[in-house]
């Protein structure tokens, strides 16, 4: 396992980090299975675990808390808030009212007195930067969080938040957690350059592109992955964007074979090769999945392999741009672009 400094915090984290979204009902993972995955991840050198309040409506946090009991101090523990937690309209977003309340809920579920990294799960257009950053700064000063960051923020929001922190004498975000894979390279255009400029730690999610780069998706085979069951439209190869992904996967498989690598090693080695990336979040559903992903822990792709990837999916290109989660709200809701 390799280790890198998380932004400018001085904290050393593994280049592969354990994402716990699949713990519980989402991945149909039991507590015993989750604990076994955490045990194996820590044994393999992973020291960062990332979860969120909304994963299984808190179930993931509870399972992580039980799995790390007795070894909390050896783990860089991260969670997120901001996505809806039920139907109550104020049980979401990044207002001070909700963040103060929900952090206490997360700490209770995790069974800890603080988290190392607290992240805003998505930018909340209803809450101003000063509102959110002042609440996070106070929670940091209270000792409940060590650092705070953002997740899936567009580049211009990262810049705006940095200026708001400076203007109001507040602490800034120190990390960003974007989606990044060989098939979704759009963040190379704006987000990653901004992260480098501001010295942000970058924890990338979905480096296997929801399973497209796991080796389980190939031409001529029925797609039967767990994610394809949950989101069948994303794997319907009669849709042009999905066909383009499948064509790219076939070409990437040839590159991997030629380099003596698995598709997982190629995919994880690619995202961790970018100088702005600190860690890649892996989300194994079973111990076998984890073993296959840990095999990429020391993968370093040579220049010719990276060049071959660039020739298949051009830098800065998203093969499924419609699946991005950082689209400005006005592009999704007509009422926000009409007078």
Secondary structure, DSSP 8 states (H G I E B T S, - for coil): --EEE-TTS--EEESEEEE-TTBBTTTTB-HHHHHHHHHHHHHTT--EEE--TTTTTTHHHHHHHHHHTT-GGGSEEEEEE-S--SS-TTSSSS-HHHHHHHHHHHHHHHT-S-EEEEEESS--TTS-HHHHHHHHHHHHHTTSEEEEEEES--HHHHHHHHHHHHHTT-----EEE-B--SSB-GGGTTHHHHHHHHT-EEEEB-TTGGGTTSS---TTS----HHHHH-GGGG-TTSHHHHHHHHHHHHHHHHHHHHT--HHHHHHHHHHHSTT--EEEE--SSHHHHHHHHTTTT----HHHHHHHHHHS-TT-BTTGGG-S---HHHH-GGGG--
